[in-house]
Amino acid sequence: MSANLKLYGYYRSSASYRVRIALHFKGLAFENLPVHLVRDGGEQRKAEYLRLNPMGQVPALAIEDGRVLTQSTAILEYLEERWPKPALAPRDPWERAKARELAQIVNSGIQPLQNLGLNRELQRRYGETERGVVEWNRHWVANGMDAFEAQLRGSAGTYCVGSDLSWADLFLIPQMYNARRFELDVTRWPNAARIDAHCRGLPAFAAAHPDRQPDAPKA
Ligand SMILES: N[C@@H](CCC(=O)N[C@@H](CS)C(=O)NCC(=O)O)C(=O)O
């Protein structure tokens, strides 16, 4: 479906990856506008981009009339309310809350603690080494993923919450990508690893994968 959407993102940004999965899953065509988070001090910190997202982060989604929405959770909820089918929000209130609970473990309990901006400050203020930063990231990803896996024991079926795909899976798969980037053995989270392998085989997840994005380095 042509909805005239523009997504400002970065190929290996997990928050952008979440939104890309939703757009592909809902069959919404979008223009993919890369914002390079590292080059030249980070394009996300340039005045031109800060006008779109004063937080200096990706993603940002411009809708057809030019208005811009930031924060992946707000973007996902907007897409769901505007294009409810196929659904990413479980219909049952308990299951919907569980999907949000799992999403928030990643969104507020893991990703911000391993984000580039925080990593940069660890190095700039405290002289942390690159290896030290990776160790920091590994700690917080493992800490949050242990909790995510424990919650999955009560909620998972084929997907994070029962037998249908939901927002929770859109947060899990990009976070597992980051866990592998930080050289964590993801098999220590068997439910998460199983769901990750299954979802990565689905067309929407494959199309949203960092390696398939126009700004991904050529192999
Ligand atoms: N809560 C935000 C997080 C956004 C975020 O942290 N984005 C990262 C990439 S995953 C970013 O742009 N980092 C750049 C920086 O910190 O300078 C969301 O869900 O959209």
The ligand as an SDF file (V2000), in Angstrom:
LIG
                    3D

 20 19  0  0  0  0  0  0  0  0999 V2000
   13.4510    5.3870   22.7130 N   0  0  0  0  0  0  0  0  0  0  0  0
   13.9180    5.6640   21.3740 C   0  0  0  0  0  0  0  0  0  0  0  0
   15.3660    5.2120   21.2440 C   0  0  0  0  0  0  0  0  0  0  0  0
   15.9970    5.7360   19.9900 C   0  0  0  0  0  0  0  0  0  0  0  0
   17.4930    5.4660   19.9750 C   0  0  0  0  0  0  0  0  0  0  0  0
   18.1390    5.3360   21.0340 O   0  0  0  0  0  0  0  0  0  0  0  0
   18.0490    5.3780   18.7780 N   0  0  0  0  0  0  0  0  0  0  0  0
   19.4650    5.1210   18.6500 C   0  0  0  0  0  0  0  0  0  0  0  0
   19.7140    4.0460   17.6170 C   0  0  0  0  0  0  0  0  0  0  0  0
   18.9500    2.5320   18.0830 S   0  0  0  0  0  0  0  0  0  0  0  0
   20.1700    6.3850   18.2040 C   0  0  0  0  0  0  0  0  0  0  0  0
   19.6650    7.1040   17.3740 O   0  0  0  0  0  0  0  0  0  0  0  0
   21.3560    6.6530   18.7670 N   0  0  0  0  0  0  0  0  0  0  0  0
   22.1550    7.7760   18.3780 C   0  0  0  0  0  0  0  0  0  0  0  0
   22.8270    8.4640   19.5160 C   0  0  0  0  0  0  0  0  0  0  0  0
   22.6090    8.0920   20.6730 O   0  0  0  0  0  0  0  0  0  0  0  0
   23.5780    9.3990   19.2350 O   0  0  0  0  0  0  0  0  0  0  0  0
   13.0230    4.9650   20.3640 C   0  0  0  0  0  0  0  0  0  0  0  0
   12.4720    3.9220   20.7060 O   0  0  0  0  0  0  0  0  0  0  0  0
   12.8460    5.4620   19.2430 O   0  0  0  0  0  0  0  0  0  0  0  0
  1  2  1  0
  2  3  1  0
  2 18  1  0
  3  4  1  0
  4  5  1  0
  5  6  2  0
  5  7  1  0
  7  8  1  0
  8  9  1  0
  8 11  1  0
  9 10  1  0
 11 12  2  0
 11 13  1  0
 13 14  1  0
 14 15  1  0
 15 16  2  0
 15 17  1  0
 18 19  2  0
 18 20  1  0
M  END
$$$$
